[in-house]
Amino acid sequence: MNTAATETATANYVHFHECENIDFYRPGGFHPVHIGDYFNNNRYEVVHKLGYGTWSTVWLVKDKSSGRYASLKIIAATSPNAATEAAISRRLQLSTDKYIGRCNVVDVLDVFSHTGPNGVHQCIVTEVLGPPLGYRIDLVYDDEEYPLHIAKRIILQVARRLAYLHRQRIVHGDLHPRNILLFHPTLLSWSSSEDVNKYLGLPRISEFDSDSQHAPKYIIRSALPVTFQQECFPPVDARSNIEVKICDFGESFEWIPETPSFRIMNTCLKYAAPEVIFKDTVGPALDVWSFACVMYDILSGDKCLFSSWNGTKEEILRGMVLLLGKPPDAWWNKWTTRGNYFDDDGNWIGDDSALSRILRPLGALYGRSYPHEEKLVQEFLNKLVRYDPRERPTAQEVLSMLPEEWMSGDLYPTVYGDELSSCRKLVSDI
């Protein structure tokens, strides 16, 4: 076993910070993993833990065949989307499309299944990526916001990525900042445990009492990649670019043009299109809506378009109606509690103090845009967040709609200072 930072903890399958749901180590759930374990005919050796999700755990492995480090995602045995995610990952792995957006696609290196004490698990090996957008951004930039030229670069890359996916007739289905990960060429040069420990630290192990074959002998907390994150983000006054890639195809699906798709989506609520919230037919337009929410999030400094950060379904729907007006009757009538906030015509009848709290995040965007870009960005977003999915632009059209300056290689701002400060003051006065 590799050297690791170990602590002793009392545990009964619950309440471990920075780790997956321990109760899900049972038949049909997570596969128990330890440092030094091997997968796929001893090809991949586990050396660290990268993260986890509702239905998976993610590990740093050493590929004995290539000598490179890689990311191994092990999906829970009963995950409802495991087979689809594996199939889409395999399809992307085999794709020969040279479209420019492919460079912002996580490279899928291998897909296989693994049988363990809790069942058969789909496993997906990809290139190693860094932490997600927004992870401890305060440690990189003093004002806890992305410099505008970096925000534009991220938005451009995400738009290219969506266009590429939709060219492959793949809907991502769950686009949000935690599924947009940082990348840096440093990752390609990792060759030893010293490189791993430099950027991720030692594995943080917590022992707990369990004799069950279905659970691991100890729990490993997710890595804290602060050092690596700081390397991924260029200094605020630098001309170097940032690179991001979209990952996680757990909610993705293949779509056939002109064919309605009925499926229950588990899209992150704050970025979910109304057809997802109201369980209507879905298609690639849902990604366009999510892209608009992500774009707002990035430009506004981590604000949500339709609600507060921990917005509930009620908050998000209220924000949609206040910003966009009354939705189509089929959706409007499904919202059984709408009468607490709006009359039959969509006019606000709720508490005025609540209204001011809702409207504040809706006006947060222009703390990041220059004054001459306010109208441009507002008009751009308005075209993306249309209730009717048929009225939203395609991902390719979104890419073509971005300002020409954003499409160029040099996104470095020529003006900071007074222009940006006056713009932020505008928001603080809302």
KAURPE-V557574 format. One record per residue. OMEGA is omega in whole degrees, 0 to 359 (* if undefined). Layout:
omega
OMEGA
OMEGA
This chain:
omega
177
175
183
173
187
173
179
180
173
185
173
177
183
166
168
180
176
174
183
177
186
179
184
170
182
178
183
184
183
172
178
185
177
173
181
176
179
179
177
178
177
180
186
178
180
181
182
176
181
182
183
175
180
186
185
167
186
189
171
181
174
179
183
180
183
184
182
172
181
178
180
176
180
187
179
188
183
177
184
183
186
183
180
179
179
181
179
178
179
179
178
179
185
183
177
180
182
180
188
182
181
180
177
175
175
180
176
186
184
176
180
176
181
179
180
183
182
177
179
186
170
182
182
179
179
171
179
175
181
181
181
175
176
181
179
180
180
179
182
182
187
183
177
178
176
169
190
182
177
178
180
180
179
182
179
182
179
178
177
181
180
179
178
180
182
172
178
183
176
173
182
173
183
181
175
188
181
173
174
188
178
176
176
180
177
181
183
184
179
182
184
177
178
177
181
183
179
186
183
186
177
174
181
188
174
179
174
187
174
177
184
175
183
183
177
180
178
181
178
180
180
179
175
190
184
181
180
178
181
178
181
183
177
175
186
183
183
178
180
185
173
177
178
177
179
182
174
181
181
178
184
176
176
181
178
182
178
179
180
178
178
179
176
182
175
179
175
193
184
182
186
175
181
178
175
181
183
175
178
177
184
179
184
180
178
177
180
176
180
178
179
179
178
180
178
179
184
183
185
182
173
174
178
186
188
184
170
187
181
187
174
176
180
180
183
179
176
179
178
183
179
184
189
183
183
179
177
185
182
178
181
183
176
182
190
182
183
182
177
186
187
171
185
180
179
178
183
177
182
181
182
179
176
180
180
179
180
185
182
179
180
181
189
190
194
168
184
184
171
182
183
179
184
183
181
182
180
179
179
181
180
180
183
184
173
179
183
181
181
180
177
177
173
179
178
178
176
180
181
181
180
180
183
180
181
182
182
181
185
179
182
184
177
181
167
171
192
182
182
180
180
179
179
178
178
181
182
180
182
*
